[in-house]
Amino acid sequence: MSFVDQVVIVTGAARGIGAEYAHAFAQEGARVLVADVSDGEDTAAKARSLGVDAAWVRTDVRLRSEADAMVAAALQRWGRVDVLVNNAARYAGLYRGPLESIPPQEWDDVMAVNVRGVWNTTAAVLPSMRAAGSGAIVNIASTTALKGTAHNLHYVASKGAVLAATRAIAREVGPHGIRVNCVTPGLVDNEASREGQEDTFDIRAADRARERSLARDMHPVDVVGAVLFLASEAGAFISGQQLTVDGGGIFV
């Protein structure tokens, strides 16, 4: 799964799982654009320490203008974009409780980042991918959309929309040689998952571990291989699919 001389954009890559994706692509030789509303220079510097070129561009995926600027920065620096990983999402610290009590502003922001963000960044990257006649887009959803998890409706609904969008986009852009797939991770033990849920996370994580065929906690590194596979030439004839990575908790 070599990405030597390829250009990869990872959104939401300043920290957490997004940073893991960016580092993994850099290890395989990719030139990486770290796109995040937060400071991602440390992630870019870590990629550069591996001997590849990398940069951070501040990007609010809710805004088409910033998504366009993100892609323009990659094209100006490297002249192409081969892979887009749509990882940016609102999750950490979200309200968890009865659906009728979800704050409307939080609902709207979750949809703006998690759903409109995928639309904006995909729309921004498509002209260059169409011109090249190739490209790979990997969207990140969640097994919550497959399980129908209670007390988290806005997040669950947003990730269900990402799954549906993956299939629709794949149909639309396939004739241009562009592949679009989706990874659905289970509950990952990381900072974003624990934020605002310190009192309950360990209990939830233990419950998830017991449900899995591989009965252990899930970590960010567990998702990386699936993302690289779907973005690589090893997955060159795969499109419109979702790959569940949760240790065998859900069988699809």
C-alpha positions in Angstrom: 0.0 0.0 0.0 2.6 2.5 -1.1 1.7 6.2 -1.4 5.0 7.4 -2.6 4.6 10.8 -4.5 0.9 10.8 -3.9 -0.9 13.7 -2.3 -3.3 13.0 0.6 -5.6 15.4 2.3 -6.8 14.4 5.8 -9.5 16.6 7.4 -9.7 16.8 11.2 -6.1 15.7 11.4 -4.7 18.0 14.1 -5.1 15.3 16.8 -6.6 12.0 17.6 -7.4 9.4 14.9 -7.0 12.0 12.1 -3.4 12.6 13.2 -2.9 8.8 13.1 -4.1 8.7 9.5 -1.9 11.5 8.5 1.2 9.9 10.1 0.4 6.5 8.5 0.1 8.0 5.0 3.4 9.8 5.6 5.1 6.6 6.6 4.0 5.1 3.3 5.6 8.0 1.4 2.6 10.3 0.8 2.8 14.1 0.8 0.2 15.1 3.4 -2.0 18.1 3.9 -3.3 18.3 7.4 -6.6 20.2 7.3 -8.2 21.2 10.6 -9.8 24.2 12.3 -7.3 23.6 15.2 -3.5 24.0 14.9 -2.2 21.0 13.0 1.4 22.1 12.6 2.6 19.4 15.1 1.0 16.7 13.0 2.6 18.1 9.8 6.0 18.4 11.5 5.8 14.8 12.6 5.0 13.8 8.9 8.0 15.9 7.7 10.2 14.1 10.2 9.6 10.9 8.2 11.2 12.5 5.1 8.1 13.6 3.2 6.6 17.0 2.6 3.6 18.0 4.7 1.7 21.1 5.6 -1.1 22.3 7.8 -3.9 24.5 6.4 -6.5 25.9 8.7 -9.8 24.6 7.4 -13.4 24.9 8.6 -15.1 22.2 6.6 -18.5 23.8 7.3 -17.6 26.5 4.7 -17.3 25.7 1.0 -14.8 28.7 0.6 -12.4 27.1 3.1 -12.8 23.7 1.6 -11.9 25.2 -1.8 -8.9 27.0 -0.2 -7.8 23.7 1.3 -7.7 22.0 -2.1 -6.1 25.1 -3.7 -3.3 25.0 -1.2 -2.6 21.3 -2.0 -2.7 22.0 -5.8 -0.4 25.0 -5.4 2.1 23.1 -3.4 2.1 19.7 -5.1 -0.1 20.1 -8.3 -2.4 17.2 -7.6 -4.7 15.5 -5.0 -4.8 11.7 -5.0 -6.6 10.9 -1.8 -9.1 12.7 0.4 -9.9 11.3 3.9 -13.1 12.9 5.3 -12.4 12.5 9.0 -13.4 15.9 10.4 -16.4 15.5 12.7 -18.1 16.9 15.8 -18.2 14.2 18.5 -16.2 15.1 21.6 -18.3 16.5 24.4 -21.6 16.2 22.6 -24.9 16.1 24.6 -26.0 12.5 25.3 -29.6 12.1 26.4 -33.2 12.0 25.3 -33.6 13.2 21.7 -36.2 15.9 22.6 -33.5 17.6 24.7 -30.8 17.9 22.1 -29.9 21.6 21.9 -31.0 22.8 18.4 -27.8 24.7 17.8 -25.7 21.6 18.6 -27.8 19.5 16.2 -27.2 22.1 13.5 -23.5 22.2 14.1 -23.1 18.4 14.1 -24.9 18.3 10.8 -22.8 21.2 9.4 -19.5 19.6 10.3 -20.2 15.9 9.9 -22.5 16.0 6.8 -22.1 19.3 5.0 -18.4 19.1 5.7 -18.2 15.9 3.7 -20.2 17.5 0.9 -18.0 20.7 0.9 -14.6 18.9 0.8 -15.7 16.4 -1.7 -17.1 19.0 -4.0 -13.9 21.0 -3.7 -11.6 18.1 -4.6 -13.6 16.7 -7.5 -12.5 19.1 -10.3 -8.9 18.1 -9.9 -9.7 14.4 -9.5 -12.0 14.5 -12.6 -9.2 16.1 -14.6 -6.8 13.4 -13.5 -9.3 10.6 -14.2 -8.5 9.1 -10.8 -8.7 9.6 -7.1 -9.9 7.9 -3.9 -12.1 9.4 -1.2 -12.5 7.7 2.2 -15.3 8.9 4.5 -15.3 8.1 8.2 -18.7 7.1 9.6 -19.4 5.1 12.8 -20.9 1.8 13.8 -23.5 3.9 15.8 -25.2 4.4 12.5 -25.5 0.6 12.0 -26.6 -0.1 15.6 -29.0 2.8 16.0 -27.4 3.9 19.3 -29.8 5.6 21.7 -29.3 9.0 23.4 -27.0 10.4 20.7 -29.4 11.0 17.8 -27.7 14.0 16.2 -24.4 12.2 15.9 -25.9 8.9 14.8 -28.1 10.6 12.2 -25.1 12.5 10.8 -23.0 9.3 10.4 -26.0 7.6 8.8 -26.0 10.4 6.3 -22.3 9.9 5.6 -23.0 6.3 4.8 -25.7 7.2 2.4 -23.7 10.0 0.8 -20.8 7.6 0.3 -23.0 5.4 -2.0 -24.5 8.3 -3.9 -21.2 10.0 -4.5 -19.6 6.7 -5.6 -22.4 6.3 -8.2 -21.9 9.9 -9.4 -18.1 10.0 -9.7 -17.3 6.4 -10.7 -17.4 7.2 -14.4 -14.5 9.6 -13.8 -12.3 6.9 -12.3 -12.9 8.1 -8.7 -13.5 5.7 -5.9 -15.5 6.5 -2.8 -15.7 4.3 0.3 -16.5 4.5 3.9 -15.0 3.1 7.1 -17.3 2.6 10.1 -15.2 2.3 13.3 -16.5 1.1 16.6 -16.0 2.9 19.9 -12.4 4.0 20.1 -10.5 4.6 23.3 -9.1 8.1 22.7 -9.3 11.6 23.9 -12.2 12.6 21.7 -14.3 9.7 22.9 -13.6 10.4 26.6 -14.1 14.1 26.5 -17.2 15.0 28.5 -17.9 11.4 29.3 -15.2 10.6 31.9 -17.7 9.1 34.3 -19.2 6.6 31.9 -16.7 5.9 29.2 -14.9 3.0 30.9 -18.2 1.3 31.5 -19.3 1.8 27.9 -15.9 0.7 26.6 -16.0 -2.5 28.7 -19.5 -3.3 27.4 -18.3 -2.8 23.8 -15.3 -5.0 24.4 -17.5 -7.8 25.7 -19.7 -7.6 22.5 -16.7 -8.0 20.2 -15.4 -11.2 18.7 -12.0 -9.8 19.5 -12.8 -8.9 23.1 -10.5 -6.0 23.8 -10.5 -2.2 23.7 -10.3 -0.5 20.4 -7.5 2.0 19.7 -6.9 4.6 16.9 -4.2 2.4 15.3 -6.9 -0.3 14.7 -8.6 1.8 12.1 -5.6 3.0 10.2 -5.1 -0.1 8.0 -8.6 -0.1 6.7 -8.4 3.6 5.6 -5.0 3.0 3.9 -6.4 -0.1 2.1 -9.4 1.7 0.7 -7.3 4.6 -0.4 -4.6 2.4 -2.0 -4.2 0.6 -5.3 -4.9 -2.6 -3.3 -8.5 -1.4 -3.2 -8.6 -0.2 -6.8 -11.8 -2.0 -7.7 -13.7 -1.2 -4.6 -16.2 1.6 -4.5 -19.4 2.5 -2.7 -18.7 0.2 0.1 -18.5 0.5 3.9 -15.9 -1.4 5.9 -16.7 -2.0 9.6 -13.7 -2.0 11.9 -14.9 -2.8 15.4 -13.3 -6.1 16.4 -16.2 -8.2 15.2 -19.0 -6.6 17.2 -21.3 -5.9 14.2 -21.5 -8.3 11.2 -22.7 -6.5 8.0 
